[in-house]
């Protein structure tokens, strides 16, 4: 409703009431106006009705939502499902045009405006977190690995004869495979140890630059955020080398945006040397679904070229998620999450240190990694080498996700490239370990539950004398089925000793019943079930239904399971005092038709 509509409504409703409603609506409209005018991240987060009002206005600006629209093309943002339409706020045209992510769509003014606002808010976020001099940024509806591919392909356009990428080793397949996907050849620079930390081998990197030649190198790919004991690459020193040898420098800043320290490293590297672009993930830094990344840099021309290399139109779904999240949080909301993350890092480190001390382990000294930390697992190797890998499985089955257990002896082949000690970022790390990360959004309850479950699993692995704990969901299910069959009286997987004891009890019971002279026949009749059988001497026996029905007084000790044997006997596993009873089927009938002597003779056979 506009102002004229409110004036007309005064004919129906008292004006005082309408004035309050108009004032409330104007407040929301002012927030939207300020956002479009200033293109700045709001200090305070918006409420949901305001965000939904803006999204509804943006959707109505797209041609698919025009009342009189007549779409006759192959792509007209049509929705077959109303549920899908509501999920996307009826925004369906996507972003960009064929060949340029940043270009405006003529028939999607609302979607194009939203994308411009998203990029402005993200630029504000990057500058707020520490990279003050960044020239611009834009969002790509792909995860970090594929977005790095776009950047490398763009850099290669300026170096048509180059094919190598210098890559400081980090054991995450996406970081390595993005080089191969771009059609380039990686030169792996192994890390060097400095105490517990693994750092960039600057000497080896400079040697490769001199040996290969700068004209043959597409770029150097470095990393900020990573799993301990790997720490951020020496960005400043690498940037200086890249500037000296005139080689592009691309930084994988996957979840470093949430860390002011990682962002400070990028800023200093750009100030002292060369940084062409840095890429960060949206899901890891803003807690949205996977599927988006942000390309940022210090040269607007390069950023525009990266945006143009994207083939075709792109999905607007990841951008909608980020747009809603940034408006909902505001600067203060995100600032609070960043502060909370730092507190959780300290809390996780303290609590993990206590568990490590309790079990004779220690925390790895990786103070230059502001997000991830590690704990040694030497005691598990001493007790049972398999316990190291079993620890990860047991934690996962107890709903602990995100932690990595590294044995340091694993071997991995990725697209023909062989890596010794995969997972440890080096081929010869001295101790096995597990990692844990204090990422944005972590809460104290997450740390408490993890520490509690880790402590229990460590105790179980080190003091295990019973059969091994199942390490897969399938084994747990099989164990449950075996337990259920045992409770129902079916054959269970007992130990040899238990079977031997039951057999001895059965022999003693048969001897006792034989000595009692016929007692076994009557007792066996109540437990033998409704089966008739034949013995090896050709005697047969049959009983009526009334004869085989257990009496009420004996029903509580009735059979749990029975199976015929080769000599015509029936093996019965019972829960009564008699244990296992073997009774010849013929003796069941002999109590009614033969003498006591013939019964004993049959039992002997």
C-alpha positions in Angstrom: 0.0 0.0 0.0 1.2 3.5 -0.9 0.3 6.8 0.7 -2.8 7.2 -1.5 -4.1 3.8 -0.5 -3.8 4.8 3.2 -5.7 8.0 2.5 -8.5 6.1 0.8 -8.5 3.6 3.7 -9.5 6.4 6.1 -13.0 6.2 4.8 -13.2 2.7 6.3 -10.9 2.8 9.4 -10.2 5.6 11.9 -7.2 7.6 10.7 -5.4 7.3 14.0 -5.1 3.5 13.5 -4.0 3.9 10.0 -1.3 6.4 10.9 0.3 3.9 13.2 0.3 1.3 10.5 1.7 3.7 7.9 4.5 4.7 10.3 5.4 1.1 10.8 5.5 0.4 7.1 7.5 3.6 6.5 10.1 2.5 9.0 10.7 -0.7 7.0 10.7 1.1 3.7 13.4 3.5 5.1 15.7 0.6 5.9 15.3 -0.7 2.4 15.9 2.8 0.9 19.1 3.3 3.0 20.4 -0.1 1.9 20.0 0.7 -1.8 21.3 4.3 -1.4 24.4 3.6 0.8 25.0 -0.1 -0.2 26.5 -0.7 3.3 26.1 -3.5 5.7 23.5 -2.5 8.3 24.8 -2.1 11.9 21.9 -4.0 13.3 20.2 -7.0 11.8 16.8 -6.8 10.2 13.8 -8.8 11.3 12.3 -11.4 9.0 9.3 -9.4 7.9 11.5 -6.6 6.6 13.7 -9.0 4.7 10.7 -10.8 3.2 9.2 -7.4 2.2 12.4 -6.6 0.3 12.6 -10.0 -1.4 8.9 -9.7 -2.4 9.6 -6.3 -4.0 12.7 -7.6 -5.8 10.7 -10.6 -7.1 8.0 -8.4 -8.5 10.6 -6.6 -10.5 11.4 -9.8 -12.5 9.4 -10.3 -15.7 8.2 -13.8 -14.7 6.1 -12.1 -12.0 4.6 -9.4 -14.1 0.8 -9.7 -14.1 0.5 -9.5 -17.9 3.8 -11.2 -18.8 3.8 -13.4 -21.9 7.0 -15.6 -21.9 7.7 -17.4 -25.2 11.4 -18.2 -24.6 13.0 -21.4 -23.4 14.0 -19.8 -20.1 11.2 -17.8 -18.5 11.7 -18.6 -14.8 8.7 -20.9 -14.8 7.9 -23.0 -11.7 6.3 -26.4 -11.9 6.0 -26.6 -8.1 4.6 -24.0 -5.9 6.8 -25.3 -3.1 9.9 -24.5 -5.2 8.5 -21.1 -6.1 8.1 -20.2 -2.4 11.5 -21.6 -1.5 13.1 -19.2 -3.9 10.7 -16.3 -3.3 9.7 -16.6 -6.9 13.1 -15.4 -8.0 14.0 -17.7 -10.8 16.0 -16.0 -13.6 19.4 -16.5 -12.0 22.2 -14.0 -12.1 24.3 -12.5 -14.9 24.0 -13.2 -18.6 25.7 -15.7 -20.9 29.4 -15.0 -20.5 29.4 -12.5 -17.6 28.4 -13.0 -14.0 28.3 -9.3 -13.4 26.1 -8.3 -16.3 22.5 -7.1 -15.7 19.6 -9.1 -17.1 17.0 -7.0 -19.0 14.1 -9.2 -17.8 15.3 -9.7 -14.3 15.8 -6.2 -12.8 15.0 -7.5 -9.3 17.5 -10.4 -9.4 20.2 -8.1 -10.9 19.7 -5.5 -8.2 19.9 -8.2 -5.5 23.2 -9.4 -6.8 24.7 -5.9 -6.8 23.6 -5.5 -3.2 25.0 -8.9 -2.2 28.4 -8.0 -3.7 28.4 -4.6 -1.9 27.6 -6.2 1.5 30.3 -8.9 1.0 32.9 -6.2 0.1 31.9 -4.4 3.3 32.4 -7.7 5.2 35.9 -8.3 3.8 37.0 -4.8 4.6 35.5 -5.0 8.1 37.4 -8.3 8.8 40.7 -6.7 8.0 41.5 -6.5 4.2 40.9 -2.7 4.0 42.5 -2.1 0.6 40.6 -4.7 -1.4 39.4 -3.2 -4.6 36.2 -5.3 -5.0 34.6 -8.7 -4.9 31.9 -10.8 -6.4 30.1 -14.0 -5.5 30.3 -17.1 -7.6 27.6 -19.8 -7.2 30.2 -22.6 -6.9 32.2 -23.9 -4.0 35.8 -22.9 -3.4 37.6 -25.5 -5.5 35.7 -24.7 -8.7 36.0 -21.0 -8.1 39.8 -21.3 -7.8 39.6 -23.0 -11.2 38.0 -19.9 -12.7 40.8 -17.7 -11.3 43.6 -20.0 -12.6 42.0 -20.1 -16.1 41.8 -16.3 -16.1 45.5 -16.0 -15.0 46.5 -18.4 -17.7 45.0 -16.2 -20.4 47.8 -13.7 -19.8 50.4 -16.5 -19.9 49.4 -18.8 -22.8 52.7 -20.7 -22.7 52.6 -21.4 -18.9 51.4 -24.6 -17.5 52.8 -25.0 -14.0 51.3 -24.1 -10.6 53.6 -24.0 -7.5 51.5 -25.4 -4.7 52.5 -25.5 -1.1 51.2 -28.9 0.0 48.0 -29.1 2.0 46.3 -32.5 2.2 42.8 -31.6 1.0 41.9 -33.1 -2.3 39.8 -30.1 -3.6 42.8 -27.8 -3.1 44.9 -30.1 -5.3 42.3 -31.2 -7.9 41.4 -27.6 -8.8 44.8 -27.3 -10.4 44.2 -30.5 -12.5 40.7 -29.4 -13.4 42.1 -26.2 -14.8 44.3 -28.3 -17.1 47.5 -27.3 -15.3 50.4 -29.2 -13.8 51.1 -28.9 -10.1 54.5 -28.6 -8.7 54.2 -29.8 -5.1 56.3 -27.9 -2.5 56.6 -30.1 0.6 56.1 -28.3 3.9 58.9 -28.0 6.5 58.6 -28.7 10.2 59.2 -25.9 12.8 58.5 -27.5 16.1 55.1 -29.1 15.8 54.0 -26.7 13.0 54.3 -27.3 9.3 55.2 -24.2 7.3 56.1 -23.1 3.8 59.4 -24.2 2.4 60.4 -20.8 1.0 63.8 -22.1 -0.2 62.3 -24.8 -2.2 59.7 -22.4 -3.7 62.3 -19.9 -4.8 64.4 -22.7 -6.3 61.4 -23.9 -8.4 60.8 -20.3 -9.6 64.4 -20.1 -10.8 64.5 -23.6 -12.3 61.1 -23.5 -14.1 61.2 -19.9 -15.1 58.5 -17.3 -14.3 57.1 -17.4 -17.9 56.2 -21.1 -17.5 54.4 -20.6 -14.1 50.7 -19.7 -14.2 50.6 -18.8 -10.5 51.6 -19.7 -7.0 48.7 -21.2 -4.9 49.0 -20.6 -1.2 46.6 -21.3 1.7 45.6 -19.5 4.9 43.0 -21.7 6.8 43.9 -25.3 7.2 44.0 -28.3 9.5 46.6 -28.4 12.2 49.5 -29.0 12.5 49.7 -27.2 9.1 49.7 -23.4 9.6 49.0 -20.6 7.1 51.6 -20.3 4.4 54.1 -17.5 4.7 52.0 -15.1 2.6 54.2 -12.1 3.0 57.4 -13.8 1.9 55.7 -15.6 -0.9 54.1 -12.3 -2.1 57.6 -10.7 -2.1 58.9 -13.6 -4.2 56.0 -13.4 -6.6 56.6 -9.7 -7.1 60.3 -10.2 -7.7 59.8 -13.0 -10.2 56.6 -11.4 -11.7 54.4 -14.5 -11.0 50.7 -14.2 -10.1 49.8 -15.1 -6.5 46.4 -16.8 -5.8 45.4 -17.4 -2.1 43.0 -20.1 -1.0 41.3 -18.4 2.0 38.5 -21.0 2.3 37.4 -20.4 5.9 39.8 -17.6 6.7 37.3 -14.8 6.4 36.0 -15.5 9.9 39.6 -15.1 11.3 40.9 -11.5 11.6 44.4 -13.0 11.8 44.1 -14.7 8.4 42.7 -11.5 6.9 45.5 -9.5 8.4 48.0 -11.8 6.7 46.4 -11.2 3.3 46.4 -7.5 3.9 50.1 -7.4 4.8 51.0 -9.7 1.9 49.3 -7.3 -0.5 51.0 -4.3 1.1 54.5 -5.8 0.9 54.3 -7.9 -2.3 52.0 -9.3 -4.9 48.5 -10.8 -4.3 46.3 -11.1 -7.4 43.2 -12.7 -5.8 41.9 -14.5 -2.8 38.9 -16.9 -2.6 36.7 -17.7 0.4 33.8 -20.0 1.0 30.3 -18.7 1.8 29.1 -21.8 3.8 32.2 -22.0 6.0 32.1 -18.3 6.9 28.4 -17.3 6.9 26.7 -20.6 7.9 24.7 -21.0 4.7 24.2 -24.1 2.5 27.2 -25.3 0.4 27.5 -23.8 -3.0 29.0 -20.4 -3.0 32.4 -18.6 -3.0 33.7 -15.0 -3.0 36.4 -13.8 -5.3 38.2 -10.7 -4.0 41.4 -8.9 -5.1 43.2 -5.6 -5.5 42.7 -5.1 -9.2 39.2 -4.5 -10.5 40.2 -5.3 -14.0 41.2 -8.8 -13.0 38.0 -9.4 -11.1 35.9 -8.4 -14.1 37.8 -10.8 -16.3 37.3 -13.6 -13.8 33.5 -12.8 -13.8 33.5 -12.9 -17.6 35.1 -16.3 -17.9 32.2 -18.0 -16.2 30.2 -19.8 -19.0 26.5 -19.2 -19.1 24.0 -17.9 -16.5 24.4 -18.8 -12.8 22.0 -19.8 -10.0 20.8 -17.1 -7.7 20.0 -19.5 -4.9 23.4 -19.2 -3.1 23.2 -15.4 -3.4 19.7 -15.3 -1.8 21.0 -17.4 1.1 23.9 -15.0 1.7 21.7 -11.9 1.2 19.2 -13.0 3.8 22.0 -14.0 6.3 23.9 -10.8 6.0 20.8 -8.7 6.5 19.6 -10.9 9.4 22.9 -10.7 11.2 24.0 -7.1 10.6 27.6 -6.0 11.5 27.0 -6.4 15.2 25.5 -9.9 14.8 28.5 -11.1 12.8 30.9 -9.3 15.2 29.3 -11.3 18.0 29.8 -14.6 16.2 33.5 -13.8 15.5 34.1 -12.9 19.1 32.3 -16.1 20.2 34.5 -18.1 17.9 37.6 -16.8 19.5 36.3 -17.7 22.9 35.4 -21.2 21.8 38.9 -21.6 20.4 40.4 -20.9 23.8 37.8 -23.1 25.6 38.3 -26.0 23.2 42.0 -25.8 23.6 41.8 -25.8 27.4 39.3 -28.7 27.5 41.2 -30.8 24.9 44.4 -30.2 26.9 42.8 -31.7 30.0 41.8 -34.8 28.1 45.3 -35.1 26.5 47.0 -34.9 29.9 44.6 -37.5 31.4 45.5 -40.0 28.7 49.2 -39.3 28.5 49.0 -37.2 25.4 49.6 -33.5 24.6 48.3 -30.8 22.4 50.4 -29.9 19.4 52.0 -26.5 19.6 50.4 -24.8 16.6 49.8 -21.2 17.9 50.0 -19.9 14.3 46.8 -21.7 13.4 43.9 -19.6 14.8 41.1 -22.1 14.0 42.4 -25.7 14.2 44.3 -27.6 16.8 45.7 -31.2 17.2 46.2 -33.8 20.0 48.8 -36.6 19.8 47.7 -40.2 19.9 50.9 -42.0 20.8 49.3 -44.1 23.6 46.9 -45.7 21.1 49.7 -46.8 18.8 51.4 -48.4 21.8 48.3 -50.4 22.8 47.1 -51.3 19.3 48.1 -49.7 16.0 44.6 -50.2 14.7 43.1 -48.2 17.5 44.2 -44.9 15.8 42.0 -45.4 12.8 39.3 -47.0 14.9 39.1 -43.8 17.0 37.8 -41.8 14.1 35.1 -44.4 13.3 34.0 -44.7 16.9 33.7 -40.9 17.2 31.7 -40.7 14.0 29.3 -43.4 15.2 28.8 -41.3 18.3 27.8 -38.3 16.2 31.1 -36.4 16.4 31.7 -34.9 13.0 34.5 -32.7 11.7 37.4 -34.2 13.6 40.1 -35.8 11.6 42.2 -38.7 12.9 45.6 -38.9 11.1 47.8 -42.0 11.4 50.6 -40.3 9.4 51.3 -43.6 7.5 48.4 -43.4 5.0 49.1 -43.5 1.3 46.9 -41.7 -1.2 47.0 -41.4 -4.9 45.1 -38.4 -6.4 44.8 -38.4 -10.2 48.1 -40.2 -10.6 50.0 -38.2 -8.0 51.2 -40.1 -5.0 51.2 -38.7 -1.5 53.0 -40.4 1.5 51.5 -39.7 4.9 48.3 -38.4 3.4 46.3 -36.2 5.8 49.4 -35.0 7.7 50.5 -32.4 5.0 53.9 -34.1 4.9 55.4 -37.5 4.3 57.1 -37.8 7.6 55.2 -36.3 10.5 56.5 -38.0 13.7 53.3 -38.7 15.6 49.7 -39.7 14.9 47.1 -37.1 16.0 43.5 -35.9 15.8 42.3 -32.5 14.9 39.4 -30.3 16.1 38.4 -26.9 14.8 36.8 -23.9 16.5 34.9 -22.6 13.5 32.2 -19.9 13.5 28.9 -20.9 15.0 30.5 -23.4 17.5 28.9 -23.3 20.9 30.0 -24.4 24.4 27.7 -27.4 24.3 29.4 -28.7 21.2 32.8 -28.6 22.9 31.4 -30.2 26.1 29.8 -33.1 24.2 32.9 -33.7 22.0 35.2 -33.7 25.0 33.0 -36.1 26.9 32.7 -38.6 24.0 36.3 -38.4 23.2 37.2 -39.2 26.8 34.9 -42.2 26.8 36.2 -43.5 23.5 39.8 -43.2 24.6 39.0 -45.1 27.8 37.3 -47.8 25.8 40.1 -48.2 23.3 42.8 -48.3 26.0 41.0 -50.7 28.4 39.3 -52.9 25.9 39.2 -56.6 26.8 35.8 -57.5 25.4 35.3 -58.0 21.7 36.1 -54.9 19.6 33.5 -52.1 19.4 31.8 -52.2 16.0 33.3 -49.6 13.7 30.5 -49.3 11.2 26.7 -48.8 11.1 26.4 -52.2 9.4 28.2 -54.0 12.3 26.1 -52.3 14.8 23.0 -53.4 13.0 24.2 -57.0 12.8 25.1 -57.0 16.4 21.5 -55.8 17.2 20.1 -58.6 15.1 22.2 -61.2 16.8 21.2 -59.9 20.2 17.5 -60.0 19.2 17.8 -63.6 17.9 19.4 -64.6 21.2 16.6 -63.1 23.2 14.0 -64.9 21.0 15.7 -68.2 21.7 17.3 -68.6 18.3 20.8 -69.9 17.8 23.3 -67.2 19.0 27.0 -66.9 18.6 28.2 -68.0 22.0 31.7 -68.8 22.9 33.2 -72.3 22.8 33.5 -72.4 26.5 29.8 -71.7 27.0 28.8 -74.4 24.5 31.1 -76.9 26.3 29.5 -76.1 29.6 26.0 -76.5 28.2 27.0 -79.8 26.7 28.3 -81.1 30.0 25.2 -80.0 31.8 23.1 -81.8 29.2 25.1 -85.0 29.7 24.6 -84.8 33.5 20.9 -84.2 33.0 20.5 -87.2 30.8 22.3 -89.4 33.3 20.2 -88.1 36.1 16.9 -88.7 34.2 18.1 -92.2 33.1 18.8 -93.1 36.7 15.4 -91.9 37.8 13.8 -94.5 35.5 11.4 -92.8 33.1 11.3 -89.3 34.5 13.1 -88.1 31.4 10.3 -89.3 29.2 7.6 -87.2 30.9 9.8 -84.2 31.3 11.1 -84.4 27.8 7.5 -84.7 26.6 6.6 -81.3 28.0 9.7 -79.7 26.4 10.0 -81.6 23.1 7.5 -79.5 21.1 5.0 -81.1 18.7 7.5 -82.9 16.6 7.7 -86.7 16.1 10.9 -88.4 14.9 12.6 -91.7 14.1 15.6 -93.3 15.7 18.4 -95.1 13.8 17.0 -98.5 14.7 13.8 -97.8 12.7 11.5 -97.2 15.6 9.0 -94.4 15.1 6.9 -92.4 17.5 3.9 -90.1 17.2 2.0 -88.2 19.7 -1.4 -86.5 19.7 -1.7 -82.7 19.9 -3.0 -83.0 23.5 0.0 -85.1 24.6 2.6 -82.6 23.4 0.9 -79.5 24.8 2.9 -78.3 27.8 1.1 -78.1 31.1 0.4 -74.8 32.8 2.8 -75.6 35.6 5.7 -76.2 33.2 5.1 -73.4 30.7 7.5 -71.0 32.3 10.3 -73.5 31.7 9.1 -74.3 28.1 11.5 -74.6 25.1 13.2 -71.6 23.6 14.4 -73.5 20.5 14.7 -77.0 19.1 16.5 -78.8 16.3 16.5 -82.5 15.3 19.8 -84.5 15.5 21.0 -87.4 13.3 19.8 -90.1 15.7 16.3 -88.8 15.9 16.8 -86.9 19.1 15.8 -83.3 19.6 18.2 -80.7 21.0 16.4 -78.2 23.2 17.9 -75.0 24.7 15.8 -74.2 27.7 15.8 -71.5 30.3 14.9 -73.9 33.2 17.1 -75.6 35.7 17.8 -78.6 33.4 19.9 -76.6 30.9 20.2 -78.5 27.6 18.1 -81.7 27.4 18.5 -84.4 24.9 15.6 -86.8 24.9 15.0 -89.6 22.4 11.7 -89.1 20.6 10.8 -92.7 20.9 11.0 -92.5 24.7 8.2 -90.0 24.6 5.9 -92.7 23.3 7.3 -95.5 25.3 6.0 -94.1 28.6 2.5 -95.0 27.3 3.1 -98.2 25.4 6.3 -100.0 26.6 7.9 -101.0 29.8 10.5 -99.2 31.8 13.2 -101.5 30.4 12.5 -100.8 26.8 12.6 -97.0 27.6 16.1 -97.4 29.1 17.2 -99.5 26.1 16.0 -96.8 23.7 17.8 -94.1 25.7 21.0 -96.1 25.5 20.7 -96.3 21.8 
